[in-house]
């Protein structure tokens, strides 16, 4: 290794010494002879290559380079370059390398039909001027594949330096932040380490994730993974998270051709606060997907796991994208609902649903899957935070209300609160329907559906009724849109927390009269205003229309627990008075149906 100073002061190779010992004050400067060097001193590497977010005094820049196949097909050449500070003018290390490389005898005889890989491990990312010169070099040398890795971003918050990195990326350079494993690789191959093992300094991995995320933002490219800290901060399904202003998308893209899997991509996008207009995470994905992946003859299954649900503007963009690309199917699972009481945001979710996107809340199992798939978790197991399942049920119920779709199941807490057959339950204002639909053709079972509907207290616009929707109306609307066919017979069973009101009973009777291929059985836990003659009249109309009306017996409650509740293997608990209350309510119902009101 050649020193940058006079030969009489040349230090011993591999000695880890201070700058003062290496460069005596009385030493005389000679023309710059050090580039390229064979290796770095250990203390130089630790000083200049640390990935601290705000380092002080790191004014020099080093490149540890690796060239594959340049000198011969199997050759691997390594070395180190540094800035040249004299004679004037100063030359940055990137330019030093390029000047040296273009003068190599074998660099002038590169085969244009082959690819030659050069890797730079730099102590700083390139500045604007160097980025421009490197981009020009790549245009002239199409056969060179350049990979640039660095521990820190040089003026990473200034637009012109960000643009320089984007220009490099557009020119074909592969840019990345050095991960902990890259530091170890440099230590083993570019440092005169005296046989010592690499020492991972405090914060090396955390700083990598922060800087990698920043670089991905600048380049509009996906991150490969999230840090545990970022995931645990931004993804919990908290009921109130108004201060969480960033949105993350963990995505999977599966290419399918001729119905068989072809290629698989995954990564993470985050909203960007630049350039002139902020970019939401959904827009970042669509731009990247359209540029990098999309091909008309291939089918794509895209899955998003999002920390926030899409806003109206993004929902409209996604809908337009799906309409233009019929070969793309989209599934969206979201941790939290963005402004879920705002009618515009609700309309955005409805538009996505109507366009064919599958929209759902993230279940506890989804959070675990994301932890295992998209988080650099260092082998740690996923930790289920307090309230994760309860919050999921509450948010899932709200989303189902917005989309007018059935819930797949109830939480044990919701079931045990709303379904007990108490004699007095005047404060229970919500009605739930656990339903089963059997499709039969030629007396053979064809299909089977089940789920849960709840009344919707909030009025919706843009095609949805302005008045509140009762659970029965939600079911009839869904059943008419999604299932009903005149050539099939349907056996429908409802298990209801309240008996139908007169208005809903009349709607159900009209529906049964219009669709003679539908038979309906209704079992309910409690009688709604059973002493009111109008409500009694509604039950009589249902009975006369052919609906089988009955109170839920204890065995019905257990059946609902097993079939419609996410009970996690727990047995049904018969509450105090369940049999007695059933007999009292059953006698009251029989009395209502027995005596026809005028």
C-alpha positions in Angstrom: 0.0 0.0 0.0 1.3 3.4 -0.9 1.0 6.4 1.5 -0.1 9.8 0.5 3.0 11.3 2.1 6.7 11.2 1.5 8.2 7.7 1.5 10.4 8.4 4.5 7.2 8.7 6.6 5.4 5.8 5.1 3.7 3.8 7.9 4.0 0.1 8.3 1.3 -1.8 6.4 -1.6 -2.8 8.6 -0.7 -0.7 11.6 -3.6 1.0 13.3 -2.2 4.4 14.2 -3.4 7.9 14.7 -3.3 10.6 12.0 -0.6 12.5 13.8 1.7 9.5 13.8 1.0 8.7 10.2 1.5 12.3 8.9 4.3 14.1 10.9 4.1 17.9 10.8 7.6 18.3 9.1 6.6 15.8 6.3 6.6 17.3 2.8 3.8 16.9 0.4 4.4 15.2 -2.9 2.1 14.6 -5.9 -0.8 12.4 -5.0 0.4 8.8 -5.3 -2.0 6.9 -3.1 -4.9 6.0 -5.5 -5.7 3.2 -5.7 -4.7 1.8 -2.3 -4.9 -1.9 -1.4 -6.7 -1.6 1.9 -7.8 0.8 4.6 -6.5 1.1 8.2 -9.0 -0.2 10.7 -9.4 3.1 12.5 -9.9 4.9 9.2 -12.7 2.4 8.3 -14.5 2.9 11.7 -14.2 6.6 11.5 -15.2 7.2 7.9 -17.7 4.4 7.3 -19.9 4.7 10.4 -23.6 5.1 9.5 -24.3 7.7 12.2 -27.1 9.9 11.1 -25.3 13.2 11.9 -21.6 12.6 11.8 -19.1 15.4 12.4 -15.7 15.8 10.8 -16.1 13.2 8.0 -15.0 15.5 5.1 -13.2 12.9 3.1 -14.8 10.3 0.9 -13.5 6.7 0.2 -14.6 4.2 -2.3 -13.9 0.5 -1.7 -14.3 -0.9 -5.2 -14.7 -4.4 -6.6 -14.6 -5.2 -10.3 -15.7 -8.6 -11.6 -14.6 -9.9 -15.0 -12.8 -6.8 -16.1 -9.2 -8.1 -16.4 -10.2 -11.6 -17.2 -13.5 -13.6 -17.2 -13.0 -14.9 -13.7 -11.0 -12.0 -12.2 -12.1 -10.0 -9.1 -10.1 -6.9 -8.5 -10.4 -4.9 -5.3 -8.9 -1.6 -4.0 -9.6 1.7 -2.3 -9.8 5.2 -3.6 -10.0 8.5 -1.7 -10.4 12.2 -2.6 -7.4 14.0 -4.1 -6.9 17.3 -2.2 -3.8 18.4 -4.0 -2.5 19.5 -6.4 -5.3 21.9 -7.2 -8.1 21.6 -8.2 -9.6 19.0 -5.7 -10.8 15.8 -7.4 -13.6 13.8 -5.8 -13.1 10.1 -5.3 -15.7 9.0 -7.9 -13.9 11.0 -10.6 -10.6 9.6 -9.4 -11.9 6.1 -10.0 -13.4 7.0 -13.4 -10.2 8.6 -14.6 -8.2 5.7 -13.5 -10.6 3.1 -14.9 -10.7 4.6 -18.4 -6.9 4.5 -18.6 -6.8 0.7 -17.8 -5.6 -1.2 -20.9 -8.2 -3.9 -20.5 -11.0 -1.4 -19.9 -10.6 -0.2 -23.5 -11.3 -3.7 -24.9 -14.5 -4.5 -23.0 -17.0 -6.7 -25.0 -20.2 -4.6 -25.6 -22.2 -7.9 -25.6 -21.3 -8.8 -22.0 -22.0 -7.3 -18.6 -19.2 -6.3 -16.3 -20.1 -5.6 -12.6 -18.4 -2.9 -10.6 -19.4 -2.4 -7.0 -18.6 0.7 -5.0 -18.8 0.8 -1.2 -18.6 4.6 -0.5 -18.3 6.5 2.8 -20.7 9.1 1.4 -23.4 9.1 -1.3 -22.3 11.0 -4.5 -22.7 14.7 -4.8 -24.6 16.3 -7.7 -21.6 16.9 -9.9 -20.2 13.4 -9.4 -23.6 11.9 -10.0 -23.7 13.7 -13.3 -20.3 12.4 -14.3 -21.0 8.9 -13.3 -24.3 8.9 -15.2 -22.4 10.1 -18.3 -19.9 7.3 -17.8 -22.7 4.7 -17.7 -24.2 6.1 -20.9 -20.9 5.6 -22.7 -20.2 2.2 -21.2 -23.5 0.2 -21.6 -21.7 -3.0 -20.7 -20.9 -1.8 -17.2 -23.3 -2.6 -14.4 -22.5 -0.3 -11.5 -23.7 -0.9 -7.9 -23.2 1.9 -5.4 -23.6 1.3 -1.7 -23.0 3.9 1.0 -23.5 4.2 4.8 -24.7 7.8 4.7 -26.6 10.3 2.5 -24.7 13.4 1.5 -27.1 16.4 2.0 -30.0 13.9 1.8 -32.6 16.6 2.5 -31.6 19.0 -0.2 -33.6 18.7 -3.5 -30.6 19.1 -5.8 -28.7 16.2 -4.2 -31.8 14.1 -4.2 -32.2 14.8 -7.9 -28.6 13.7 -8.4 -29.4 10.3 -6.9 -32.5 10.0 -9.0 -30.4 10.8 -12.1 -28.0 8.1 -11.2 -30.8 5.6 -10.7 -32.3 6.6 -14.1 -28.9 6.0 -15.7 -28.9 2.4 -14.5 -26.8 2.6 -11.4 -28.0 0.4 -8.6 -28.1 2.5 -5.4 -28.5 1.1 -1.9 -27.6 2.0 1.7 -25.0 -0.3 3.3 -26.6 -2.9 5.6 -24.7 -4.4 8.6 -23.7 -7.3 6.5 -22.1 -4.9 3.9 -20.0 -3.3 6.6 -18.7 -6.7 7.7 -18.0 -7.6 4.0 -15.9 -4.4 3.6 -14.1 -5.1 6.9 -13.2 -8.6 5.7 -12.1 -7.6 2.2 -11.0 -3.9 2.2 -9.5 -3.4 5.7 -6.2 -4.4 7.1 -8.0 -5.8 10.1 -5.1 -7.8 11.7 -7.5 -10.8 11.9 -9.9 -9.1 14.2 -13.6 -9.8 13.8 -15.9 -6.9 12.8 -17.5 -5.0 15.6 -21.1 -4.0 15.1 -21.5 -0.6 16.7 -24.6 0.5 18.6 -27.4 1.6 16.3 -25.9 0.1 13.1 -29.1 -1.7 12.1 -31.5 1.0 13.2 -29.6 3.7 11.3 -29.5 1.4 8.3 -33.3 1.2 8.3 -33.7 5.0 8.7 -31.3 5.8 5.9 -32.6 3.0 3.6 -36.2 4.3 4.0 -35.0 7.8 3.1 -33.2 6.6 0.0 -36.2 4.6 -1.1 -38.3 7.7 -0.7 -35.9 9.7 -2.9 -35.8 7.1 -5.6 -39.5 6.2 -5.4 -38.5 2.6 -5.0 -39.8 0.1 -2.5 -38.0 -0.7 0.7 -37.1 -4.3 1.2 -38.3 -4.4 4.8 -39.3 -2.4 7.8 -37.5 -2.1 11.1 -39.4 -3.6 14.1 -39.6 -0.2 15.7 -41.2 1.4 12.6 -43.7 -1.5 12.3 -44.7 -1.5 15.9 -45.2 2.3 15.8 -47.2 2.6 12.6 -49.2 -0.6 12.2 -51.0 -1.2 15.5 -54.8 -1.1 15.0 -55.4 1.6 17.7 -58.9 3.1 17.8 -57.4 6.6 18.0 -54.2 7.3 16.1 -54.7 10.8 14.6 -51.0 11.8 15.0 -49.8 8.9 12.8 -49.4 10.9 9.6 -47.4 8.4 7.5 -48.9 5.6 5.5 -47.0 2.4 4.8 -48.0 -0.3 2.2 -46.4 -3.8 2.5 -47.1 -5.3 -0.9 -46.9 -8.6 -2.7 -47.2 -9.0 -6.5 -47.7 -12.4 -8.0 -47.4 -12.7 -11.7 -49.4 -15.5 -13.3 -49.2 -16.7 -16.9 -51.3 -19.6 -18.1 -52.7 -19.9 -14.5 -49.3 -20.8 -13.1 -47.1 -18.6 -10.8 -44.3 -16.9 -12.7 -42.7 -14.2 -10.6 -43.1 -12.8 -7.1 -42.2 -9.4 -5.8 -42.6 -7.9 -2.3 -41.6 -4.7 -0.6 -42.7 -1.6 1.3 -43.8 1.8 0.2 -44.3 4.9 2.3 -45.9 8.3 1.4 -43.4 10.9 0.2 -43.3 14.6 1.2 -41.6 15.7 -2.1 -41.1 16.6 -4.9 -43.3 19.6 -5.6 -46.5 17.6 -4.8 -46.6 15.1 -2.0 -47.0 11.5 -3.1 -49.2 9.1 -1.2 -48.0 5.5 -0.7 -50.7 4.2 -3.1 -49.5 6.6 -5.8 -45.8 5.5 -5.2 -46.8 1.9 -5.7 -48.9 2.5 -8.8 -46.1 4.5 -10.4 -43.5 1.9 -9.6 -45.7 -1.0 -10.7 -46.6 0.6 -14.0 -43.0 1.3 -14.8 -41.2 -1.8 -13.5 -43.7 -4.8 -13.7 -46.8 -4.3 -15.7 -47.2 -6.3 -18.9 -50.5 -6.8 -20.8 -50.2 -10.6 -21.4 -49.6 -11.4 -17.7 -52.2 -11.6 -14.9 -51.2 -10.0 -11.6 -52.5 -10.8 -8.0 -51.6 -7.7 -5.9 -51.9 -7.7 -2.1 -51.6 -4.6 0.0 -51.2 -4.5 3.8 -51.8 -0.8 4.7 -51.3 1.1 8.0 -54.2 3.5 6.9 -57.1 2.9 4.5 -56.9 4.9 1.2 -58.2 8.4 1.0 -60.9 9.3 -1.6 -58.3 10.7 -4.0 -56.1 7.6 -3.9 -59.2 5.3 -4.0 -60.3 7.0 -7.3 -56.8 6.6 -8.7 -56.7 3.0 -7.8 -60.2 2.4 -9.3 -59.1 4.1 -12.6 -55.9 1.9 -12.6 -58.0 -1.3 -12.2 -60.4 -0.2 -14.9 -57.5 0.3 -17.3 -55.7 -2.9 -16.4 -58.2 -5.8 -16.2 -55.4 -8.2 -15.8 -54.7 -6.9 -12.2 -56.6 -8.1 -9.2 -56.2 -6.2 -5.9 -56.7 -7.3 -2.3 -56.3 -4.6 0.4 -56.1 -5.3 4.1 -55.9 -2.2 6.4 -54.9 -1.7 10.0 -56.9 1.4 10.6 -59.7 3.4 8.9 -58.8 6.9 7.8 -61.5 9.4 8.8 -64.1 6.6 8.8 -67.0 8.9 9.7 -66.3 11.2 6.8 -68.7 10.5 3.9 -66.1 11.2 1.2 -63.7 8.7 2.7 -66.5 6.2 3.0 -67.3 6.7 -0.6 -63.7 6.0 -1.6 -63.9 2.6 0.1 -67.2 1.9 -1.6 -65.7 2.8 -5.0 -62.8 0.3 -4.4 -65.2 -2.4 -3.4 -67.5 -1.8 -6.4 -64.4 -1.9 -8.7 -63.6 -5.4 -7.6 -60.9 -4.8 -5.0 -61.3 -7.0 -1.9 -61.2 -4.6 1.0 -60.8 -6.0 4.6 -59.4 -5.1 8.0 -56.1 -6.7 9.1 -56.8 -9.6 11.5 -54.3 -10.5 14.2 -53.0 -13.3 11.9 -52.4 -10.7 9.2 -50.3 -8.6 11.6 -48.2 -11.7 12.4 -47.8 -12.5 8.7 -46.5 -9.0 8.0 -44.1 -9.2 10.9 -42.7 -12.5 9.5 -42.7 -11.3 5.9 -41.9 -7.6 5.8 -40.1 -6.8 9.0 -36.4 -7.3 9.6 -37.3 -8.9 12.9 -33.9 -10.6 13.7 -35.7 -13.8 14.5 -38.0 -12.3 17.2 -41.5 -13.7 17.5 -44.5 -11.4 16.9 -45.9 -9.8 20.0 -49.7 -9.4 20.1 -50.4 -6.1 21.7 -53.3 -5.5 24.1 -56.6 -5.1 22.4 -55.5 -6.3 19.0 -58.4 -8.7 18.5 -61.0 -6.4 20.1 -59.9 -3.5 17.9 -60.0 -5.7 14.8 -63.7 -6.7 15.5 -64.7 -3.1 16.1 -63.0 -1.8 12.9 -64.2 -4.8 10.8 -67.7 -4.1 11.9 -67.4 -0.5 10.9 -65.9 -1.4 7.5 -68.7 -3.9 6.9 -71.2 -1.1 7.6 -69.5 1.1 5.1 -69.4 -1.6 2.4 -72.8 -3.1 3.2 -71.2 -6.5 3.3 -71.7 -9.2 5.9 -69.2 -9.8 8.6 -67.6 -13.3 8.7 -68.1 -13.7 12.4 -68.8 -12.0 15.7 -66.4 -11.5 18.6 -67.4 -13.5 21.8 -67.8 -10.2 23.6 -70.3 -8.8 21.0 -72.3 -12.1 21.0 -72.5 -12.3 24.8 -73.6 -8.7 25.0 -76.2 -8.6 22.2 -77.7 -12.1 22.1 -78.7 -13.1 25.7 -82.5 -13.6 25.9 -83.0 -11.1 28.8 -86.6 -10.2 29.6 -85.6 -6.5 29.8 -83.0 -5.2 27.4 -84.2 -1.7 26.4 -80.7 -0.3 26.1 -79.6 -2.8 23.4 -80.2 -0.6 20.3 -78.3 -2.7 17.7 -79.8 -5.7 15.9 -77.6 -8.5 14.6 -78.6 -11.2 12.1 -76.5 -14.4 11.9 -77.6 -15.9 8.5 -77.3 -19.1 6.5 -78.2 -19.4 2.8 -78.5 -22.8 1.1 -78.8 -22.8 -2.7 -80.6 -25.9 -4.0 -81.0 -27.0 -7.5 -82.9 -30.2 -8.3 -83.0 -30.9 -4.5 -79.2 -31.0 -4.4 -77.2 -28.6 -2.3 -75.3 -26.3 -4.6 -73.8 -23.6 -2.5 -73.8 -22.4 1.1 -73.2 -19.0 2.5 -73.1 -17.7 6.1 -72.3 -14.4 7.8 -73.5 -11.6 10.1 -75.2 -8.3 9.4 -75.8 -5.5 11.8 -78.0 -2.4 11.5 -76.2 0.7 10.1 -77.0 3.8 12.2 -75.1 6.3 10.1 -76.6 7.5 6.8 -74.6 7.3 3.7 -74.7 9.1 0.4 -73.6 8.6 -3.2 -75.9 5.8 -4.1 -76.5 4.6 -0.5 -79.7 5.3 1.4 -79.7 8.4 3.5 -81.9 6.8 6.2 -80.4 4.3 8.7 -80.5 0.7 7.4 -81.9 -2.1 9.6 -80.1 -5.4 9.6 -82.9 -7.0 7.7 -82.6 -4.4 4.9 -78.9 -4.9 4.7 -79.4 -8.6 4.2 -82.1 -8.2 1.6 -80.0 -5.7 -0.4 -76.9 -7.9 -0.3 -78.9 -11.1 -1.1 -80.6 -9.5 -4.0 -77.4 -8.2 -5.5 -75.0 -11.1 -4.8 -76.9 -14.3 -4.7 -80.4 -14.4 -6.0 -81.2 -16.3 -9.2 -84.7 -17.3 -10.4 -83.6 -20.8 -11.4 -82.4 -21.8 -7.9 -84.2 -22.5 -4.6 -83.0 -20.9 -1.5 -83.4 -21.9 2.2 -82.6 -18.9 4.3 -82.2 -19.0 8.1 -81.9 -16.0 10.3 -80.8 -15.9 14.0 -81.6 -12.4 15.2 -80.9 -10.6 18.4 -84.2 -8.7 18.1 -87.4 -9.6 16.3 -88.2 -7.5 13.2 -90.0 -4.2 13.5 -93.2 -3.7 11.5 -91.5 -1.8 8.7 -88.9 -4.5 8.2 -91.5 -7.2 8.5 -93.5 -5.6 5.6 -90.4 -5.4 3.5 -89.6 -9.1 4.1 -93.1 -10.1 3.2 -92.9 -8.2 -0.1 -89.6 -9.8 -0.8 -91.0 -13.3 -0.2 -94.0 -12.6 -2.4 -91.8 -11.5 -5.3 -89.4 -14.5 -4.9 -91.4 -17.7 -4.4 -88.1 -19.7 -4.7 -87.0 -18.3 -1.3 -88.1 -19.9 2.0 -87.3 -18.1 5.3 -86.8 -19.3 8.9 -86.4 -16.7 11.6 -85.3 -17.4 15.2 -84.8 -14.4 17.5 -83.5 -14.0 21.0 -85.8 -11.3 22.2 -89.2 -9.7 21.1 -89.0 -6.1 20.1 -91.7 -4.0 21.8 -93.8 -7.1 22.2 -96.7 -5.3 23.8 -97.0 -2.8 20.9 -99.8 -3.8 18.5 -97.9 -2.6 15.4 -94.9 -4.8 16.2 -97.2 -7.8 16.9 -98.9 -7.1 13.6 -95.4 -7.4 11.8 -94.8 -10.8 13.3 -98.2 -12.0 12.2 -97.6 -10.8 8.7 -94.4 -12.8 8.5 -96.1 -15.9 9.8 -99.0 -15.6 7.3 -96.5 -15.1 4.4 -95.0 -18.5 5.1 -91.9 -17.5 7.2 -91.2 -19.9 10.1 -91.0 -17.6 13.1 -89.8 -18.9 16.5 -87.8 -17.9 19.6 -84.2 -19.1 19.9 -83.9 -22.1 22.2 -80.8 -22.8 24.3 -79.5 -25.2 21.6 -79.9 -22.4 19.0 -77.7 -20.1 21.1 -75.0 -22.8 21.3 -75.3 -23.4 17.5 -74.7 -19.7 16.8 -71.8 -19.7 19.2 -70.2 -22.6 17.3 -71.1 -21.3 13.8 -70.9 -17.5 13.9 -68.6 -16.6 16.7 -64.8 -16.5 16.6 -64.8 -18.5 19.9 -61.1 -19.8 19.6 -62.2 -23.3 20.7 -64.0 -22.2 23.9 -67.3 -24.0 24.7 -70.6 -22.1 24.9 -71.6 -20.9 28.4 -75.3 -21.1 29.3 -76.1 -18.0 31.2 -78.4 -17.9 34.2 -82.1 -18.1 33.2 -81.5 -19.0 29.5 -84.1 -21.8 29.6 -86.6 -19.9 31.8 -86.5 -16.8 29.6 -86.9 -18.9 26.5 -90.1 -20.5 27.7 -91.5 -17.1 28.8 -90.7 -15.5 25.4 -91.9 -18.5 23.4 -95.2 -18.4 25.2 -95.6 -14.7 24.4 -94.8 -15.3 20.7 -97.3 -18.1 20.4 -99.9 -15.8 22.0 -99.1 -13.1 19.4 -99.4 -15.5 16.5 -102.5 -17.2 17.8 -104.6 -14.1 18.1 -105.0 -12.2 14.8 -105.3 -8.5 15.4 -107.9 -6.7 13.3 
